[in-house]
Amino acid sequence: MTTMAKAGLEDVIACTSAICEIDGLQPRLSYRGYNTDELVNLSFEAVCYLLWTGELADTAQLTALRATFGRERRLPAEIVSLLRNLPASTHPLTALRTAISALGALDPDGEDGSTEANLRKTHRLTVQAPLIVGAFHRLRSGKEPVEPTPSDSVAASVLRAILGNVPSDAAERAIDAALILHADHELNASTFAARVAAATETDLHAVITAACAVLKGPKHGGANEDVLVMLEEIGTPDRAEEYVKAKLAWRETLPPAERQMIKARFSGFGHRVYKVDDPRAAHLRRMAATLAESDARTANWLAIADRVRAIMAEEKGLKVNVDFYSALVYQSLGIPVDLNTSLFAVSRMAGWTAHALEQYANNRLIRPRAEYIGHRDRHIPQARRAELAAPRWYPP
Ligand SMILES: CC(C)(COP(=O)(O)OP(=O)(O)OC[C@H]1O[C@@H](n2cnc3c(N)ncnc32)[C@H](O)[C@@H]1OP(=O)(O)O)[C@@H](O)C(=O)NCCC(=O)NCCS
């Protein structure tokens, strides 16, 4: 057998893909060969089309996709009732994951796994996810879900579903850009999970359920919720230095294994692939700065965030990742902090489904090996055989 892979499969090439390319040194992030610095000025719908088909849409194709989205933008009553019955304390991403799994039982294409059916399921999942996030949030807050508006963009629909309205064009534009920047990221943990699931040829809803489960972890999508907690703990920019240095010093007192725990980490910092600042962070910071112009709270968070970033660079040489400023953008739009990872899922639906479609189209079961490091050739002691034997369920 081949030698053992590096821990965490670092730098292991696990598949070929024509969807997303990351250059961790430049840094550069491209979808289908187009730099996200350019794509961020398009609409999320146009980027979805690109991710799913490999090409930019022409006007008619984009109009047709928007019309499909409008037609499919509704939730089955069974899903609303399921969300209504979840405890209000349920994490919103758990609610989303559960609802997506249930949608698999209700999808009009059922168990049809043809390419055409999977594309229709992809369209439905993309417009249903924002409605689920909004409906669960409203139900847990004692409000009724908002009736969807067919002509909404995906960005407007997620704002309307959560807040009950679309606050401004600037808000819709900020969400649209955030959706684009989070839409795909090569073989991140949740996308890898999606591809492993798709490679078993299970159904698309099962694939997305698996991806949502993996996204929830604080080392992955869950990080942006923790960034806001940190900024609130710090409170004002002048306290940032003391906070960061104290936390770094405490971190040093922990044994190496415990440094891995998320409380000892600075959420929004570090990345497996980027060795420099995450290119998405610059766009998100710019959006946060625009929103900060008319909102003092956001301006304060931004000032704290910039200070933390500078101190971390100085002290540890660690760079920010996508989660650092996205948390600020969502919060300044009035989106509750615990919905951040669910918004990430709404965006990443585009990438997860693109990767699932690519995997289905050229599939081989993903089944790696483990290097066995456990005991070998052990035997059950004679004296313990009777004690451990299976119970008899009926008299011999
Ligand atoms: C993203 C992440 C999981 C990458 O992990 P990784 O590639 O396995 O990197 P490692 O965990 O091996 O980190 C290597 C070293 O860098 C430092 N480091 C990396 N990220 C750090 C962070 N967020 N805070 C403090 N130190 C960090 C540590 O010194 C670490 O070694 P140590 O924990 O033994 O002291 C990690 O950087 C992290 O936990 N970040 C915080 C969560 C986050 O923002 N996730 C969103 C990613 S987009």
The ligand as an SDF file (V2000), in Angstrom:
LIG
                    3D

 48 50  0  0  0  0  0  0  0  0999 V2000
   -8.7830   27.0960    9.0310 C   0  0  0  0  0  0  0  0  0  0  0  0
   -7.9940   26.1500    9.9220 C   0  0  0  0  0  0  0  0  0  0  0  0
   -8.9320   25.0380   10.4230 C   0  0  0  0  0  0  0  0  0  0  0  0
   -6.8510   25.5540    9.0990 C   0  0  0  0  0  0  0  0  0  0  0  0
   -6.2830   24.5580    9.8490 O   0  0  0  0  0  0  0  0  0  0  0  0
   -4.9460   23.7860    9.4420 P   0  0  0  0  0  0  0  0  0  0  0  0
   -4.6310   23.9890    8.0170 O   0  0  0  0  0  0  0  0  0  0  0  0
   -5.1230   22.3930    9.9180 O   0  0  0  0  0  0  0  0  0  0  0  0
   -3.8370   24.5620   10.2460 O   0  0  0  0  0  0  0  0  0  0  0  0
   -3.3060   24.1190   11.6680 P   0  0  0  0  0  0  0  0  0  0  0  0
   -4.4590   23.8730   12.5720 O   0  0  0  0  0  0  0  0  0  0  0  0
   -2.3610   22.9760   11.4510 O   0  0  0  0  0  0  0  0  0  0  0  0
   -2.5100   25.4040   12.1410 O   0  0  0  0  0  0  0  0  0  0  0  0
   -1.1230   25.4990   12.1100 C   0  0  0  0  0  0  0  0  0  0  0  0
   -0.6680   26.4950   13.1430 C   0  0  0  0  0  0  0  0  0  0  0  0
   -1.0750   27.8030   12.7300 O   0  0  0  0  0  0  0  0  0  0  0  0
   -1.5550   28.5530   13.8420 C   0  0  0  0  0  0  0  0  0  0  0  0
   -2.9850   28.8380   13.6390 N   0  0  0  0  0  0  0  0  0  0  0  0
   -3.7060   28.5110   12.5210 C   0  0  0  0  0  0  0  0  0  0  0  0
   -4.9380   29.0390   12.6290 N   0  0  0  0  0  0  0  0  0  0  0  0
   -4.9910   29.6940   13.8020 C   0  0  0  0  0  0  0  0  0  0  0  0
   -5.9930   30.4610   14.4410 C   0  0  0  0  0  0  0  0  0  0  0  0
   -7.1770   30.6650   13.8620 N   0  0  0  0  0  0  0  0  0  0  0  0
   -5.7170   31.0100   15.6370 N   0  0  0  0  0  0  0  0  0  0  0  0
   -4.5340   30.8350   16.2150 C   0  0  0  0  0  0  0  0  0  0  0  0
   -3.5240   30.1290   15.6540 N   0  0  0  0  0  0  0  0  0  0  0  0
   -3.7530   29.5760   14.4640 C   0  0  0  0  0  0  0  0  0  0  0  0
   -1.2760   27.7370   15.0460 C   0  0  0  0  0  0  0  0  0  0  0  0
    0.0080   28.0940   15.4910 O   0  0  0  0  0  0  0  0  0  0  0  0
   -1.2920   26.3370   14.5320 C   0  0  0  0  0  0  0  0  0  0  0  0
   -0.5420   25.4760   15.2960 O   0  0  0  0  0  0  0  0  0  0  0  0
   -0.9800   25.1120   16.8170 P   0  0  0  0  0  0  0  0  0  0  0  0
   -2.4740   25.0520   16.8930 O   0  0  0  0  0  0  0  0  0  0  0  0
   -0.3630   23.7680   17.0480 O   0  0  0  0  0  0  0  0  0  0  0  0
   -0.4040   26.1780   17.6910 O   0  0  0  0  0  0  0  0  0  0  0  0
   -7.4030   26.9100   11.1260 C   0  0  0  0  0  0  0  0  0  0  0  0
   -6.6020   27.9680   10.6660 O   0  0  0  0  0  0  0  0  0  0  0  0
   -8.4800   27.4000   12.0750 C   0  0  0  0  0  0  0  0  0  0  0  0
   -8.9150   26.6670   12.9850 O   0  0  0  0  0  0  0  0  0  0  0  0
   -8.9500   28.6830   11.9070 N   0  0  0  0  0  0  0  0  0  0  0  0
   -9.9830   29.2040   12.7420 C   0  0  0  0  0  0  0  0  0  0  0  0
  -11.3410   28.7640   12.2220 C   0  0  0  0  0  0  0  0  0  0  0  0
  -11.7050   29.4610   10.9240 C   0  0  0  0  0  0  0  0  0  0  0  0
  -11.5940   30.6670   10.7790 O   0  0  0  0  0  0  0  0  0  0  0  0
  -12.2000   28.6630    9.9690 N   0  0  0  0  0  0  0  0  0  0  0  0
  -12.6680   29.1760    8.6920 C   0  0  0  0  0  0  0  0  0  0  0  0
  -11.8020   28.7030    7.5680 C   0  0  0  0  0  0  0  0  0  0  0  0
  -12.2710   29.4850    6.0620 S   0  0  0  0  0  0  0  0  0  0  0  0
  1  2  1  0
  2  3  1  0
  2  4  1  0
  2 36  1  0
  4  5  1  0
  5  6  1  0
  6  7  2  0
  6  8  1  0
  6  9  1  0
  9 10  1  0
 10 11  2  0
 10 12  1  0
 10 13  1  0
 13 14  1  0
 14 15  1  0
 15 16  1  0
 15 30  1  0
 16 17  1  0
 17 18  1  0
 17 28  1  0
 18 19  1  0
 18 27  1  0
 19 20  2  0
 20 21  1  0
 21 22  1  0
 21 27  2  0
 22 23  1  0
 22 24  2  0
 24 25  1  0
 25 26  2  0
 26 27  1  0
 28 29  1  0
 28 30  1  0
 30 31  1  0
 31 32  1  0
 32 33  2  0
 32 34  1  0
 32 35  1  0
 36 37  1  0
 36 38  1  0
 38 39  2  0
 38 40  1  0
 40 41  1  0
 41 42  1  0
 42 43  1  0
 43 44  2  0
 43 45  1  0
 45 46  1  0
 46 47  1  0
 47 48  1  0
M  END
$$$$
